[in-house]
Amino acid sequence: MSMGEEFLDYYAILGVPPSADAEEIKKAYRALVRKVHPDVAPKPGTSLLFRLVHEAYSVLSDPEQRAEYDRRWQARWGSRGSSLRFHLLLSRSSLPVLSASQILYALLTIEPSRPHASSRLPLHLCLVIDRSNSMRGERLEQVKTAALELAGHLEPGDRLSVVAFHNRAEVIWPLSPVGERHRLSMRLETLTAEGGTEIYQGLLLGFQELFRARQAGVHSHLILLTDGRTYGDEDQCRALADQAREVGIGISAFGIGEDWNDALLDEIAARSGGISGYIASPQEIRQRFLEHLSLLQDRYGEDARLIVEPAEGVLVTALYQITPELRVPPREDSGWYLGALQASHPVRVLIEFALPPLEPGFLEVARLKARARILGNPPQLDEAELSVRAYALPGEPLMVSPPEPVLEALSCVVIYRMQEQAWADIQAGRRVAGAQKLRQIGTRLLELGANDLAQEALATATRLLQGRSVSRSQQLALKYRTRMLMLPPPEPGGGS
């Protein structure tokens, strides 16, 4: 292998299992070449990706080289497995026979089928830090402190990389174990704030750090922190997030302050299977880094997808991912992309079905399939299936309230929709309409027991009705805190 003494996982680089035959390997190679060949995609960094892909194919397509490589691969990594389990709650299991369409809600929980093993996979983590002019002062100093403390909470076998960017990007700490934190501290101290913000440069270099070290039995993730807006490279950021998803690298994105593009960061995270968030002040950076590390250490699966096959006449009119954060997941040809799976916090999805006029009897509503890559040595693709069924009863059935978890999920979705509409009203100059929606949000939050957030929404509504302005920070705080309503605060990894 040409990449020094490092043992590269060629199967992971091509995205095929070790059992893949020659035709599967060739097909995967050709698909990747169409994406990373410098002549096809003449972008910075594609030459490195192409070289790694070509090197992997050269070895695996040669029977003798592959046999020797397989002996080394097997000696390095073992195997283990896991599986998925469904739990389903319907808003109503018995439905009235109507001549008109009606709505049925299904709350789906996806979780491990057995207790998660106490041991976890090694983590390859890359911090991509904005060091533009706007990060000058306390923001950058707090980032340095937080990065150093994060390194102290990594476990043996984990590896860390730090990339800093402004108009350009550079590797401050190459992906490696952090045994001597004083050396990392010295490297971080060299960081100064200067230049503008080009997020794609940082994302690309961080992605390359993780991509070239891909191997079986390792979980790879990138954390982006920025306080600015990038211009002209948004589509490249989205495309890189898609590429990261395809090769099993998650990206989580956090914005600090007020002047950053929350829509872009949300999209980058959703497309790659990460989460996005808002950091109000520099003092919160450390806490958010450690909280997110705790979530990463709790993962047992990645690349989860939900496929919904509705019965004839049934429509899927809405689908929301409720946990780990409330969002509309990216839609793919084969279904919805849900991202990562965590042992302590199951993924929950709320599906809205529009049913056709019903005849009395048994009703097959839809078939659900969940697919995910379970982390292991090597990772394995697992799948679970479930039928959504109900009964249509003649006459007028008793009105039964939906189960409490379904009502709670519906309330969170209503709040999510309403706060988006409220800010759209406010930005369009319809302040009174926006304030009224915020008041309704406050009332619903009180019903959910989210008293602090409810008071914040009500206070914001009052300011609007008094003709006072609402800051960007207030808008971001309400947006991101409402998205995390159904997820308990994670324990910071490793203590204080």
Rosetta blueprint (number, residue, H / E / L):
1 M L
2 S L
3 M L
4 G L
5 E L
6 E L
7 F L
8 L L
9 D L
10 Y H
11 Y H
12 A H
13 I H
14 L H
15 G L
16 V L
17 P L
18 P L
19 S L
20 A L
21 D L
22 A H
23 E H
24 E H
25 I H
26 K H
27 K H
28 A H
29 Y H
30 R H
31 A H
32 L H
33 V H
34 R H
35 K H
36 V H
37 H L
38 P L
39 D L
40 V L
41 A L
42 P L
43 K L
44 P L
45 G L
46 T H
47 S H
48 L H
49 L H
50 F H
51 R H
52 L H
53 V H
54 H H
55 E H
56 A H
57 Y H
58 S H
59 V H
60 L H
61 S L
62 D L
63 P H
64 E H
65 Q H
66 R H
67 A H
68 E H
69 Y H
70 D H
71 R H
72 R H
73 W H
74 Q H
75 A H
76 R H
77 W L
78 G L
79 S L
80 R L
81 G L
82 S L
83 S L
84 L E
85 R E
86 F E
87 H E
88 L E
89 L E
90 L E
91 S L
92 R L
93 S L
94 S E
95 L E
96 P E
97 V L
98 L L
99 S L
100 A L
101 S L
102 Q E
103 I E
104 L E
105 Y E
106 A E
107 L E
108 L E
109 T E
110 I E
111 E E
112 P E
113 S L
114 R L
115 P L
116 H L
117 A L
118 S L
119 S L
120 R L
121 L L
122 P L
123 L E
124 H E
125 L E
126 C E
127 L E
128 V E
129 I E
130 D E
131 R L
132 S L
133 N H
134 S H
135 M H
136 R L
137 G L
138 E H
139 R H
140 L H
141 E H
142 Q H
143 V H
144 K H
145 T H
146 A H
147 A H
148 L H
149 E H
150 L H
151 A H
152 G H
153 H L
154 L L
155 E L
156 P L
157 G L
158 D L
159 R E
160 L E
161 S E
162 V E
163 V E
164 A E
165 F E
166 H L
167 N L
168 R L
169 A E
170 E E
171 V E
172 I E
173 W E
174 P E
175 L E
176 S E
177 P L
178 V L
179 G L
180 E L
181 R H
182 H H
183 R H
184 L H
185 S H
186 M H
187 R H
188 L H
189 E H
190 T L
191 L L
192 T L
193 A L
194 E L
195 G L
196 G L
197 T L
198 E L
199 I H
200 Y H
201 Q H
202 G H
203 L H
204 L H
205 L H
206 G H
207 F H
208 Q H
209 E H
210 L H
211 F H
212 R L
213 A L
214 R L
215 Q L
216 A L
217 G L
218 V L
219 H E
220 S E
221 H E
222 L E
223 I E
224 L E
225 L E
226 T E
227 D L
228 G L
229 R L
230 T L
231 Y L
232 G L
233 D L
234 E H
235 D H
236 Q H
237 C H
238 R H
239 A H
240 L H
241 A H
242 D H
243 Q H
244 A H
245 R H
246 E H
247 V L
248 G L
249 I E
250 G E
251 I E
252 S E
253 A E
254 F E
255 G E
256 I E
257 G L
258 E L
259 D L
260 W L
261 N L
262 D H
263 A H
264 L H
265 L H
266 D H
267 E H
268 I H
269 A H
270 A H
271 R H
272 S H
273 G L
274 G L
275 I L
276 S E
277 G E
278 Y E
279 I E
280 A L
281 S L
282 P H
283 Q H
284 E H
285 I H
286 R H
287 Q H
288 R H
289 F H
290 L H
291 E H
292 H H
293 L H
294 S H
295 L H
296 L H
297 Q H
298 D L
299 R E
300 Y E
301 G E
302 E E
303 D E
304 A E
305 R E
306 L E
307 I E
308 V E
309 E E
310 P E
311 A L
312 E L
313 G L
314 V L
315 L E
316 V E
317 T E
318 A E
319 L E
320 Y E
321 Q E
322 I E
323 T E
324 P L
325 E L
326 L L
327 R E
328 V L
329 P L
330 P L
331 R E
332 E E
333 D L
334 S L
335 G E
336 W E
337 Y E
338 L E
339 G E
340 A E
341 L E
342 Q E
343 A L
344 S L
345 H L
346 P L
347 V E
348 R E
349 V E
350 L E
351 I E
352 E E
353 F E
354 A E
355 L E
356 P L
357 P L
358 L L
359 E L
360 P L
361 G E
362 F E
363 L E
364 E E
365 V E
366 A E
367 R E
368 L E
369 K E
370 A E
371 R E
372 A E
373 R E
374 I E
375 L L
376 G L
377 N L
378 P L
379 P L
380 Q E
381 L E
382 D E
383 E E
384 A E
385 E E
386 L E
387 S E
388 V E
389 R E
390 A E
391 Y E
392 A E
393 L E
394 P L
395 G L
396 E L
397 P L
398 L L
399 M L
400 V L
401 S L
402 P L
403 P L
404 E H
405 P H
406 V H
407 L H
408 E H
409 A H
410 L H
411 S H
412 C H
413 V H
414 V H
415 I H
416 Y H
417 R H
418 M H
419 Q H
420 E H
421 Q H
422 A H
423 W H
424 A H
425 D H
426 I H
427 Q H
428 A L
429 G L
430 R L
431 R H
432 V H
433 A H
434 G H
435 A H
436 Q H
437 K H
438 L H
439 R H
440 Q H
441 I H
442 G H
443 T H
444 R H
445 L H
446 L H
447 E H
448 L H
449 G L
450 A L
451 N H
452 D H
453 L H
454 A H
455 Q H
456 E H
457 A H
458 L H
459 A H
460 T H
461 A H
462 T H
463 R H
464 L H
465 L H
466 Q L
467 G L
468 R L
469 S L
470 V L
471 S L
472 R H
473 S H
474 Q H
475 Q H
476 L H
477 A H
478 L H
479 K H
480 Y H
481 R H
482 T H
483 R H
484 M L
485 L L
486 M L
487 L L
488 P L
489 P L
490 P L
491 E L
492 P L
493 G L
494 G L
495 G L
496 S L
